[in-house]
Amino acid sequence: MLDYEISPSETATLLRDKKARLIDVRESWEFSRARIEGSLLIPMGDVPSRAFAELDPDEHLVIVCHHGQRSLSVTAWMRNQGFEQVQSLRGGINAWSMQIDSSVPRY
């Protein structure tokens, strides 16, 4: 089974190779301020009602938030629901901005 967390560099490789999908669990105001291109916004509070309708439990999903705490909680919840290929982006969008793409604003 995959680790619960994944590094920004590992995530960048998966996204480049189209081997994972990025799910952003921040609030819409955060998403409008800064986002990783191609990510799907599903605010944390909406995950229980939208996960099975919009996401494939067999797909590799990387969950992102601001610093990694919300995404880790969502990852744990999703794993308990049978989404075995889900991981949390370690350090969140903040780490992504510092390590991968400085054009993504930090806030």
C-alpha positions as CSV (number, residue, x, y, z in Angstrom):
1,M,0.0,0.0,0.0
2,L,1.1,3.5,-0.7
3,D,2.4,5.9,2.0
4,Y,-0.1,8.3,3.3
5,E,2.0,11.3,2.1
6,I,3.9,12.0,-1.1
7,S,6.5,14.6,-1.8
8,P,6.0,17.5,-4.2
9,S,8.7,16.2,-6.5
10,E,7.1,12.7,-6.7
11,T,3.7,14.3,-7.3
12,A,5.2,16.5,-10.1
13,T,6.5,13.3,-11.8
14,L,3.1,11.5,-11.5
15,L,1.3,14.5,-12.9
16,R,3.7,14.9,-15.7
17,D,3.3,11.3,-16.6
18,K,-0.5,11.5,-16.2
19,K,-0.4,8.8,-13.6
20,A,-2.3,10.7,-10.9
21,R,-5.1,13.2,-10.4
22,L,-4.8,16.2,-8.1
23,I,-7.7,16.9,-5.8
24,D,-7.7,20.3,-3.9
25,V,-9.6,20.2,-0.7
26,R,-9.2,23.9,0.3
27,E,-12.0,26.4,0.3
28,S,-13.0,28.1,-3.0
29,W,-11.5,31.5,-1.9
30,E,-8.1,29.7,-1.4
31,F,-8.4,28.0,-4.7
32,S,-9.1,31.3,-6.5
33,R,-6.0,32.8,-4.8
34,A,-3.6,30.0,-5.7
35,R,-4.0,26.6,-7.5
36,I,-2.0,23.9,-9.2
37,E,-2.9,23.7,-12.8
38,G,-5.3,20.9,-13.6
39,S,-6.4,20.3,-10.0
40,L,-10.1,19.6,-9.2
41,L,-11.6,21.6,-6.3
42,I,-13.6,19.6,-3.8
43,P,-13.6,21.5,-0.5
44,M,-12.9,19.3,2.5
45,G,-16.5,19.6,3.8
46,D,-17.9,18.4,0.4
47,V,-15.6,15.3,0.1
48,P,-18.1,12.9,1.8
49,S,-20.9,13.8,-0.5
50,R,-18.9,14.1,-3.7
51,A,-16.1,11.5,-3.5
52,F,-18.0,8.4,-4.8
53,A,-20.0,10.5,-7.4
54,E,-16.9,12.2,-8.9
55,L,-13.8,10.1,-8.1
56,D,-12.7,6.6,-9.1
57,P,-11.7,4.5,-6.0
58,D,-9.1,2.8,-8.1
59,E,-7.4,5.9,-9.5
60,H,-4.2,7.3,-8.0
61,L,-5.3,10.6,-6.3
62,V,-3.1,13.2,-4.7
63,I,-4.9,15.4,-2.2
64,V,-3.7,18.9,-1.6
65,C,-4.5,21.7,0.8
66,H,-2.5,24.7,2.1
67,H,0.1,23.0,4.4
68,G,-0.9,19.3,4.4
69,Q,-3.0,18.9,7.5
70,R,-6.5,18.9,5.8
71,S,-5.3,16.8,2.9
72,L,-3.9,14.2,5.4
73,S,-7.2,14.0,7.2
74,V,-9.1,13.6,3.9
75,T,-6.6,11.0,2.8
76,A,-7.2,9.0,6.0
77,W,-11.0,9.3,5.5
78,M,-10.8,8.2,1.9
79,R,-8.6,5.3,2.7
80,N,-11.2,4.1,5.2
81,Q,-13.8,4.4,2.4
82,G,-11.8,2.1,0.1
83,F,-9.8,4.6,-1.9
84,E,-6.5,2.7,-1.6
85,Q,-4.5,4.8,-4.1
86,V,-4.9,8.2,-2.4
87,Q,-2.1,10.2,-0.9
88,S,-1.6,13.6,0.7
89,L,0.8,16.2,-0.8
90,R,3.4,16.7,1.9
91,G,3.6,20.4,2.8
92,G,0.6,21.3,0.6
93,I,0.4,23.9,-2.0
94,N,2.9,26.0,0.0
95,A,5.6,23.3,-0.5
96,W,4.6,23.0,-4.1
97,S,5.2,26.7,-4.6
98,M,8.6,26.6,-2.8
99,Q,9.9,23.4,-4.4
100,I,8.2,22.9,-7.8
101,D,6.5,26.0,-9.2
102,S,7.3,29.4,-7.8
103,S,4.6,31.0,-10.0
104,V,2.0,29.5,-7.7
105,P,1.4,32.3,-5.1
106,R,2.1,31.6,-1.5
107,Y,-0.4,33.0,1.1
